[in-house]
């Protein structure tokens, strides 16, 4: 059974060592709300992209 993930928000933020901790915290805390948070490097130097997904 495949789940679809709809993107509901994308935001670029400055790089920080705590970003991974924050994304992990949000994923564990809001899983029951069917939200997933992703973190990837942005094309801009020193920036990361935070993506919020809604699972269906």
N, CA, C and O atoms as a Tripos MOL2 file, in Angstrom:
@<TRIPOS>MOLECULE
protein
  224   223    56     0     0
PROTEIN
NO_CHARGES

@<TRIPOS>ATOM
      1 N           0.8490   -1.1720    0.0000 N.3       1 UNK1
      2 CA          0.0000    0.0000    0.0000 C.3       1 UNK1
      3 C           0.8980    1.2390    0.0000 C.2       1 UNK1
      4 O           1.5640    1.5250    0.9950 O.2       1 UNK1
      5 N           0.9150    1.9720   -1.1150 N.am      2 UNK2
      6 CA          1.7130    3.1890   -1.2400 C.3       2 UNK2
      7 C           0.9300    4.3800   -0.7170 C.2       2 UNK2
      8 O          -0.2780    4.4950   -0.9250 O.2       2 UNK2
      9 N           1.6380    5.2510   -0.0430 N.am      3 UNK3
     10 CA          1.0250    6.4830    0.4560 C.3       3 UNK3
     11 C           1.4790    7.6400   -0.4110 C.2       3 UNK3
     12 O           2.6330    7.7020   -0.8340 O.2       3 UNK3
     13 N           0.5690    8.5430   -0.6660 N.am      4 UNK4
     14 CA          0.8950    9.7540   -1.4010 C.3       4 UNK4
     15 C           1.3200   10.8360   -0.4160 C.2       4 UNK4
     16 O           0.7970   10.9210    0.6950 O.2       4 UNK4
     17 N           2.2680   11.6550   -0.8350 N.am      5 UNK5
     18 CA          2.7270   12.7700   -0.0100 C.3       5 UNK5
     19 C           2.5220   14.0610   -0.7900 C.2       5 UNK5
     20 O           3.1470   14.2690   -1.8300 O.2       5 UNK5
     21 N           1.6620   14.9140   -0.2980 N.am      6 UNK6
     22 CA          1.4110   16.2050   -0.9280 C.3       6 UNK6
     23 C           2.2570   17.2680   -0.2290 C.2       6 UNK6
     24 O           2.2580   17.3650    0.9980 O.2       6 UNK6
     25 N           2.9700   18.0570   -1.0170 N.am      7 UNK7
     26 CA          3.7710   19.1500   -0.4570 C.3       7 UNK7
     27 C           2.8280   20.2810   -0.0700 C.2       7 UNK7
     28 O           2.0280   20.7440   -0.8830 O.2       7 UNK7
     29 N           2.9320   20.7180    1.1850 N.am      8 UNK8
     30 CA          2.0910   21.8380    1.6150 C.3       8 UNK8
     31 C           2.8980   23.1030    1.9040 C.2       8 UNK8
     32 O           2.3230   24.1870    2.0010 O.2       8 UNK8
     33 N           4.2260   22.9840    2.0440 N.am      9 UNK9
     34 CA          5.0510   24.1770    2.2580 C.3       9 UNK9
     35 C           6.5180   23.8520    2.0180 C.2       9 UNK9
     36 O           6.9760   22.7430    2.2940 O.2       9 UNK9
     37 N           7.2470   24.8380    1.4990 N.am     10 UNK10
     38 CA          8.7000   24.7460    1.3240 C.3      10 UNK10
     39 C           9.2900   26.0740    1.7820 C.2      10 UNK10
     40 O           8.8000   27.1440    1.4210 O.2      10 UNK10
     41 N          10.3500   25.9870    2.5820 N.am     11 UNK11
     42 CA         11.0080   27.2060    3.0710 C.3      11 UNK11
     43 C          12.5140   26.9890    3.0940 C.2      11 UNK11
     44 O          12.9830   25.9580    3.5750 O.2      11 UNK11
     45 N          13.2780   27.9540    2.5780 N.am     12 UNK12
     46 CA         14.7330   27.9040    2.6850 C.3      12 UNK12
     47 C          15.1520   28.6020    3.9670 C.2      12 UNK12
     48 O          14.6500   29.6760    4.3010 O.2      12 UNK12
     49 N          16.0910   27.9670    4.6890 N.am     13 UNK13
     50 CA         16.5810   28.5110    5.9580 C.3      13 UNK13
     51 C          18.1010   28.4490    5.9710 C.2      13 UNK13
     52 O          18.7030   27.6970    5.2040 O.2      13 UNK13
     53 N          18.7200   29.2390    6.8420 N.am     14 UNK14
     54 CA         20.1670   29.1930    7.0080 C.3      14 UNK14
     55 C          20.5790   27.8640    7.6290 C.2      14 UNK14
     56 O          19.8500   27.2860    8.4350 O.2      14 UNK14
     57 N          21.7510   27.3940    7.2430 N.am     15 UNK15
     58 CA         22.2800   26.1500    7.8000 C.3      15 UNK15
     59 C          22.5200   26.3110    9.2960 C.2      15 UNK15
     60 O          22.9790   27.3550    9.7590 O.2      15 UNK15
     61 N          22.2030   25.2620   10.0370 N.am     16 UNK16
     62 CA         22.3990   25.2480   11.4830 C.3      16 UNK16
     63 C          22.5960   23.8060   11.9180 C.2      16 UNK16
     64 O          21.9390   22.9100   11.3880 O.2      16 UNK16
     65 N          23.4910   23.5620   12.8760 N.am     17 UNK17
     66 CA         23.6990   22.1840   13.3300 C.3      17 UNK17
     67 C          22.4530   21.5790   13.9780 C.2      17 UNK17
     68 O          22.3290   20.3570   14.0600 O.2      17 UNK17
     69 N          21.5380   22.4190   14.4340 N.am     18 UNK18
     70 CA         20.3380   21.9180   15.1100 C.3      18 UNK18
     71 C          19.1800   21.6080   14.1640 C.2      18 UNK18
     72 O          18.1360   21.1350   14.6130 O.2      18 UNK18
     73 N          19.3400   21.8610   12.8730 N.am     19 UNK19
     74 CA         18.2350   21.6080   11.9460 C.3      19 UNK19
     75 C          17.8040   20.1450   11.9470 C.2      19 UNK19
     76 O          16.6080   19.8530   11.9350 O.2      19 UNK19
     77 N          18.7700   19.2210   11.9610 N.am     20 UNK20
     78 CA         18.4160   17.7990   11.9500 C.3      20 UNK20
     79 C          17.6500   17.4220   13.2110 C.2      20 UNK20
     80 O          16.7100   16.6300   13.1530 O.2      20 UNK20
     81 N          18.0450   17.9840   14.3450 N.am     21 UNK21
     82 CA         17.3240   17.7230   15.5940 C.3      21 UNK21
     83 C          15.9010   18.2660   15.5250 C.2      21 UNK21
     84 O          14.9620   17.6140   15.9790 O.2      21 UNK21
     85 N          15.7440   19.4480   14.9640 N.am     22 UNK22
     86 CA         14.4240   20.0560   14.8540 C.3      22 UNK22
     87 C          13.5110   19.2360   13.9420 C.2      22 UNK22
     88 O          12.3580   18.9800   14.2890 O.2      22 UNK22
     89 N          14.0160   18.8260   12.7870 N.am     23 UNK23
     90 CA         13.2130   18.0360   11.8470 C.3      23 UNK23
     91 C          12.8280   16.6990   12.4730 C.2      23 UNK23
     92 O          11.6870   16.2570   12.3330 O.2      23 UNK23
     93 N          13.7590   16.0590   13.1550 N.am     24 UNK24
     94 CA         13.4670   14.7920   13.8350 C.3      24 UNK24
     95 C          12.3890   14.9880   14.9000 C.2      24 UNK24
     96 O          11.4590   14.1880   14.9990 O.2      24 UNK24
     97 N          12.5140   16.0420   15.6880 N.am     25 UNK25
     98 CA         11.5260   16.3620   16.7230 C.3      25 UNK25
     99 C          10.1390   16.5780   16.1120 C.2      25 UNK25
    100 O           9.1490   16.0370   16.6040 O.2      25 UNK25
    101 N          10.0710   17.3660   15.0450 N.am     26 UNK26
    102 CA          8.7840   17.6300   14.4020 C.3      26 UNK26
    103 C           8.1690   16.3550   13.8370 C.2      26 UNK26
    104 O           6.9650   16.1360   13.9680 O.2      26 UNK26
    105 N           8.9870   15.5150   13.2100 N.am     27 UNK27
    106 CA          8.4650   14.2650   12.6460 C.3      27 UNK27
    107 C           7.9150   13.3460   13.7290 C.2      27 UNK27
    108 O           6.8500   12.7550   13.5540 O.2      27 UNK27
    109 N           8.6230   13.2200   14.8400 N.am     28 UNK28
    110 CA          8.1450   12.3460   15.9200 C.3      28 UNK28
    111 C           6.9110   12.9230   16.6110 C.2      28 UNK28
    112 O           6.0100   12.1830   17.0080 O.2      28 UNK28
    113 N           6.8770   14.2360   16.7500 N.am     29 UNK29
    114 CA          5.7920   14.8770   17.4790 C.3      29 UNK29
    115 C           4.5000   14.9650   16.6600 C.2      29 UNK29
    116 O           3.4100   14.8260   17.2150 O.2      29 UNK29
    117 N           4.6110   15.1920   15.3610 N.am     30 UNK30
    118 CA          3.4250   15.4580   14.5420 C.3      30 UNK30
    119 C           3.0520   14.3200   13.5960 C.2      30 UNK30
    120 O           2.2370   14.5000   12.6910 O.2      30 UNK30
    121 N           3.6500   13.1510   13.8070 N.am     31 UNK31
    122 CA          3.3370   12.0000   12.9580 C.3      31 UNK31
    123 C           1.8420   11.6800   12.9930 C.2      31 UNK31
    124 O           1.2540   11.3470   11.9640 O.2      31 UNK31
    125 N           1.2300   11.7780   14.1660 N.am     32 UNK32
    126 CA         -0.1950   11.4560   14.3050 C.3      32 UNK32
    127 C          -1.0980   12.4480   13.5630 C.2      32 UNK32
    128 O          -2.2750   12.1640   13.3370 O.2      32 UNK32
    129 N          -0.5580   13.5960   13.1890 N.am     33 UNK33
    130 CA         -1.2990   14.5870   12.3980 C.3      33 UNK33
    131 C          -1.0920   14.3680   10.8980 C.2      33 UNK33
    132 O          -1.5300   15.1760   10.0790 O.2      33 UNK33
    133 N          -0.4190   13.2660   10.5450 N.am     34 UNK34
    134 CA         -0.1300   12.8990    9.1520 C.3      34 UNK34
    135 C           0.7330   13.9420    8.4480 C.2      34 UNK34
    136 O           0.5250   14.2430    7.2730 O.2      34 UNK34
    137 N           1.7130   14.4950    9.1860 N.am     35 UNK35
    138 CA          2.6640   15.4460    8.6290 C.3      35 UNK35
    139 C           4.0550   14.8380    8.6360 C.2      35 UNK35
    140 O           4.4350   14.1420    9.5780 O.2      35 UNK35
    141 N           4.8130   15.1070    7.5770 N.am     36 UNK36
    142 CA          6.2070   14.6770    7.4770 C.3      36 UNK36
    143 C           7.0270   15.9120    7.1170 C.2      36 UNK36
    144 O           6.6310   16.7090    6.2670 O.2      36 UNK36
    145 N           8.1640   16.0560    7.7700 N.am     37 UNK37
    146 CA          9.0560   17.1810    7.5150 C.3      37 UNK37
    147 C          10.3310   16.6480    6.8840 C.2      37 UNK37
    148 O          10.9240   15.6890    7.3780 O.2      37 UNK37
    149 N          10.7520   17.2780    5.7830 N.am     38 UNK38
    150 CA         11.9610   16.8720    5.0920 C.3      38 UNK38
    151 C          12.9930   17.9790    5.1270 C.2      38 UNK38
    152 O          12.6530   19.1570    5.2340 O.2      38 UNK38
    153 N          14.2680   17.5890    5.0360 N.am     39 UNK39
    154 CA         15.3680   18.5480    5.0400 C.3      39 UNK39
    155 C          16.3260   18.1810    3.9220 C.2      39 UNK39
    156 O          16.7720   17.0380    3.8280 O.2      39 UNK39
    157 N          16.6410   19.1540    3.0750 N.am     40 UNK40
    158 CA         17.5910   18.9230    1.9910 C.3      40 UNK40
    159 C          18.4220   20.1850    1.7820 C.2      40 UNK40
    160 O          18.0180   21.2850    2.1590 O.2      40 UNK40
    161 N          19.5930   20.0000    1.1720 N.am     41 UNK41
    162 CA         20.4320   21.1560    0.8600 C.3      41 UNK41
    163 C          19.8010   21.9290   -0.2870 C.2      41 UNK41
    164 O          19.3520   21.3470   -1.2750 O.2      41 UNK41
    165 N          19.7740   23.2390   -0.1430 N.am     42 UNK42
    166 CA         19.2510   24.1090   -1.1980 C.3      42 UNK42
    167 C          20.3680   24.4210   -2.1870 C.2      42 UNK42
    168 O          21.5430   24.1800   -1.9090 O.2      42 UNK42
    169 N          19.9950   24.9520   -3.3290 N.am     43 UNK43
    170 CA         21.0030   25.3070   -4.3300 C.3      43 UNK43
    171 C          21.8230   26.5290   -3.9090 C.2      43 UNK43
    172 O          22.9210   26.7450   -4.4220 O.2      43 UNK43
    173 N          21.3020   27.3150   -2.9930 N.am     44 UNK44
    174 CA         22.0080   28.4820   -2.4640 C.3      44 UNK44
    175 C          23.0090   28.0390   -1.4000 C.2      44 UNK44
    176 O          22.6760   27.2430   -0.5220 O.2      44 UNK44
    177 N          24.2180   28.5470   -1.4800 N.am     45 UNK45
    178 CA         25.2800   28.1950   -0.5260 C.3      45 UNK45
    179 C          24.8690   28.5150    0.9100 C.2      45 UNK45
    180 O          24.4030   29.6160    1.2000 O.2      45 UNK45
    181 N          25.0460   27.5440    1.8010 N.am     46 UNK46
    182 CA         24.7670   27.7590    3.2150 C.3      46 UNK46
    183 C          23.2960   27.7280    3.5860 C.2      46 UNK46
    184 O          22.9250   28.1300    4.6890 O.2      46 UNK46
    185 N          22.4550   27.2570    2.6780 N.am     47 UNK47
    186 CA         21.0110   27.2060    2.9300 C.3      47 UNK47
    187 C          20.5150   25.7610    2.8620 C.2      47 UNK47
    188 O          21.0820   24.9200    2.1650 O.2      47 UNK47
    189 N          19.4520   25.5040    3.5990 N.am     48 UNK48
    190 CA         18.7570   24.2210    3.5470 C.3      48 UNK48
    191 C          17.3000   24.4770    3.2120 C.2      48 UNK48
    192 O          16.7700   25.5590    3.4630 O.2      48 UNK48
    193 N          16.6660   23.4740    2.6470 N.am     49 UNK49
    194 CA         15.2550   23.5630    2.2970 C.3      49 UNK49
    195 C          14.4640   22.6500    3.2300 C.2      49 UNK49
    196 O          14.7230   21.4490    3.3020 O.2      49 UNK49
    197 N          13.5040   23.2260    3.9400 N.am     50 UNK50
    198 CA         12.5980   22.4620    4.7950 C.3      50 UNK50
    199 C          11.2960   22.3030    4.0160 C.2      50 UNK50
    200 O          10.7060   23.2850    3.5650 O.2      50 UNK50
    201 N          10.8560   21.0540    3.8620 N.am     51 UNK51
    202 CA          9.6240   20.7610    3.1400 C.3      51 UNK51
    203 C           8.6490   20.0850    4.0840 C.2      51 UNK51
    204 O           9.0180   19.1720    4.8230 O.2      51 UNK51
    205 N           7.4060   20.5340    4.0560 N.am     52 UNK52
    206 CA          6.3510   19.9350    4.8730 C.3      52 UNK52
    207 C           5.4280   19.1670    3.9340 C.2      52 UNK52
    208 O           4.9280   19.7100    2.9490 O.2      52 UNK52
    209 N           5.2120   17.8900    4.2580 N.am     53 UNK53
    210 CA          4.3530   17.0190    3.4690 C.3      53 UNK53
    211 C           3.1510   16.5960    4.2960 C.2      53 UNK53
    212 O           3.2420   16.4490    5.5150 O.2      53 UNK53
    213 N           2.0260   16.4030    3.6230 N.am     54 UNK54
    214 CA          0.8270   15.8260    4.2330 C.3      54 UNK54
    215 C           0.6540   14.4410    3.6230 C.2      54 UNK54
    216 O           0.5990   14.3000    2.4010 O.2      54 UNK54
    217 N           0.5680   13.4120    4.4740 N.am     55 UNK55
    218 CA          0.3580   12.0590    3.9680 C.3      55 UNK55
    219 C          -1.1350   11.8210    3.7990 C.2      55 UNK55
    220 O          -1.9540   12.3600    4.5440 O.2      55 UNK55
    221 N          -1.4710   11.0080    2.8110 N.am     56 UNK56
    222 CA         -2.8870   10.7250    2.5360 C.3      56 UNK56
    223 C          -3.1600    9.2490    2.5860 C.2      56 UNK56
    224 O          -4.2970    8.8250    2.3800 O.2      56 UNK56
@<TRIPOS>BOND
     1     1     2 1
     2     2     3 1
     3     3     4 2
     4     3     5 am
     5     5     6 1
     6     6     7 1
     7     7     8 2
     8     7     9 am
     9     9    10 1
    10    10    11 1
    11    11    12 2
    12    11    13 am
    13    13    14 1
    14    14    15 1
    15    15    16 2
    16    15    17 am
    17    17    18 1
    18    18    19 1
    19    19    20 2
    20    19    21 am
    21    21    22 1
    22    22    23 1
    23    23    24 2
    24    23    25 am
    25    25    26 1
    26    26    27 1
    27    27    28 2
    28    27    29 am
    29    29    30 1
    30    30    31 1
    31    31    32 2
    32    31    33 am
    33    33    34 1
    34    34    35 1
    35    35    36 2
    36    35    37 am
    37    37    38 1
    38    38    39 1
    39    39    40 2
    40    39    41 am
    41    41    42 1
    42    42    43 1
    43    43    44 2
    44    43    45 am
    45    45    46 1
    46    46    47 1
    47    47    48 2
    48    47    49 am
    49    49    50 1
    50    50    51 1
    51    51    52 2
    52    51    53 am
    53    53    54 1
    54    54    55 1
    55    55    56 2
    56    55    57 am
    57    57    58 1
    58    58    59 1
    59    59    60 2
    60    59    61 am
    61    61    62 1
    62    62    63 1
    63    63    64 2
    64    63    65 am
    65    65    66 1
    66    66    67 1
    67    67    68 2
    68    67    69 am
    69    69    70 1
    70    70    71 1
    71    71    72 2
    72    71    73 am
    73    73    74 1
    74    74    75 1
    75    75    76 2
    76    75    77 am
    77    77    78 1
    78    78    79 1
    79    79    80 2
    80    79    81 am
    81    81    82 1
    82    82    83 1
    83    83    84 2
    84    83    85 am
    85    85    86 1
    86    86    87 1
    87    87    88 2
    88    87    89 am
    89    89    90 1
    90    90    91 1
    91    91    92 2
    92    91    93 am
    93    93    94 1
    94    94    95 1
    95    95    96 2
    96    95    97 am
    97    97    98 1
    98    98    99 1
    99    99   100 2
   100    99   101 am
   101   101   102 1
   102   102   103 1
   103   103   104 2
   104   103   105 am
   105   105   106 1
   106   106   107 1
   107   107   108 2
   108   107   109 am
   109   109   110 1
   110   110   111 1
   111   111   112 2
   112   111   113 am
   113   113   114 1
   114   114   115 1
   115   115   116 2
   116   115   117 am
   117   117   118 1
   118   118   119 1
   119   119   120 2
   120   119   121 am
   121   121   122 1
   122   122   123 1
   123   123   124 2
   124   123   125 am
   125   125   126 1
   126   126   127 1
   127   127   128 2
   128   127   129 am
   129   129   130 1
   130   130   131 1
   131   131   132 2
   132   131   133 am
   133   133   134 1
   134   134   135 1
   135   135   136 2
   136   135   137 am
   137   137   138 1
   138   138   139 1
   139   139   140 2
   140   139   141 am
   141   141   142 1
   142   142   143 1
   143   143   144 2
   144   143   145 am
   145   145   146 1
   146   146   147 1
   147   147   148 2
   148   147   149 am
   149   149   150 1
   150   150   151 1
   151   151   152 2
   152   151   153 am
   153   153   154 1
   154   154   155 1
   155   155   156 2
   156   155   157 am
   157   157   158 1
   158   158   159 1
   159   159   160 2
   160   159   161 am
   161   161   162 1
   162   162   163 1
   163   163   164 2
   164   163   165 am
   165   165   166 1
   166   166   167 1
   167   167   168 2
   168   167   169 am
   169   169   170 1
   170   170   171 1
   171   171   172 2
   172   171   173 am
   173   173   174 1
   174   174   175 1
   175   175   176 2
   176   175   177 am
   177   177   178 1
   178   178   179 1
   179   179   180 2
   180   179   181 am
   181   181   182 1
   182   182   183 1
   183   183   184 2
   184   183   185 am
   185   185   186 1
   186   186   187 1
   187   187   188 2
   188   187   189 am
   189   189   190 1
   190   190   191 1
   191   191   192 2
   192   191   193 am
   193   193   194 1
   194   194   195 1
   195   195   196 2
   196   195   197 am
   197   197   198 1
   198   198   199 1
   199   199   200 2
   200   199   201 am
   201   201   202 1
   202   202   203 1
   203   203   204 2
   204   203   205 am
   205   205   206 1
   206   206   207 1
   207   207   208 2
   208   207   209 am
   209   209   210 1
   210   210   211 1
   211   211   212 2
   212   211   213 am
   213   213   214 1
   214   214   215 1
   215   215   216 2
   216   215   217 am
   217   217   218 1
   218   218   219 1
   219   219   220 2
   220   219   221 am
   221   221   222 1
   222   222   223 1
   223   223   224 2
@<TRIPOS>SUBSTRUCTURE
     1 UNK1         2 RESIDUE 1 A UNK
     2 UNK2         6 RESIDUE 1 A UNK
     3 UNK3        10 RESIDUE 1 A UNK
     4 UNK4        14 RESIDUE 1 A UNK
     5 UNK5        18 RESIDUE 1 A UNK
     6 UNK6        22 RESIDUE 1 A UNK
     7 UNK7        26 RESIDUE 1 A UNK
     8 UNK8        30 RESIDUE 1 A UNK
     9 UNK9        34 RESIDUE 1 A UNK
    10 UNK10       38 RESIDUE 1 A UNK
    11 UNK11       42 RESIDUE 1 A UNK
    12 UNK12       46 RESIDUE 1 A UNK
    13 UNK13       50 RESIDUE 1 A UNK
    14 UNK14       54 RESIDUE 1 A UNK
    15 UNK15       58 RESIDUE 1 A UNK
    16 UNK16       62 RESIDUE 1 A UNK
    17 UNK17       66 RESIDUE 1 A UNK
    18 UNK18       70 RESIDUE 1 A UNK
    19 UNK19       74 RESIDUE 1 A UNK
    20 UNK20       78 RESIDUE 1 A UNK
    21 UNK21       82 RESIDUE 1 A UNK
    22 UNK22       86 RESIDUE 1 A UNK
    23 UNK23       90 RESIDUE 1 A UNK
    24 UNK24       94 RESIDUE 1 A UNK
    25 UNK25       98 RESIDUE 1 A UNK
    26 UNK26      102 RESIDUE 1 A UNK
    27 UNK27      106 RESIDUE 1 A UNK
    28 UNK28      110 RESIDUE 1 A UNK
    29 UNK29      114 RESIDUE 1 A UNK
    30 UNK30      118 RESIDUE 1 A UNK
    31 UNK31      122 RESIDUE 1 A UNK
    32 UNK32      126 RESIDUE 1 A UNK
    33 UNK33      130 RESIDUE 1 A UNK
    34 UNK34      134 RESIDUE 1 A UNK
    35 UNK35      138 RESIDUE 1 A UNK
    36 UNK36      142 RESIDUE 1 A UNK
    37 UNK37      146 RESIDUE 1 A UNK
    38 UNK38      150 RESIDUE 1 A UNK
    39 UNK39      154 RESIDUE 1 A UNK
    40 UNK40      158 RESIDUE 1 A UNK
    41 UNK41      162 RESIDUE 1 A UNK
    42 UNK42      166 RESIDUE 1 A UNK
    43 UNK43      170 RESIDUE 1 A UNK
    44 UNK44      174 RESIDUE 1 A UNK
    45 UNK45      178 RESIDUE 1 A UNK
    46 UNK46      182 RESIDUE 1 A UNK
    47 UNK47      186 RESIDUE 1 A UNK
    48 UNK48      190 RESIDUE 1 A UNK
    49 UNK49      194 RESIDUE 1 A UNK
    50 UNK50      198 RESIDUE 1 A UNK
    51 UNK51      202 RESIDUE 1 A UNK
    52 UNK52      206 RESIDUE 1 A UNK
    53 UNK53      210 RESIDUE 1 A UNK
    54 UNK54      214 RESIDUE 1 A UNK
    55 UNK55      218 RESIDUE 1 A UNK
    56 UNK56      222 RESIDUE 1 A UNK
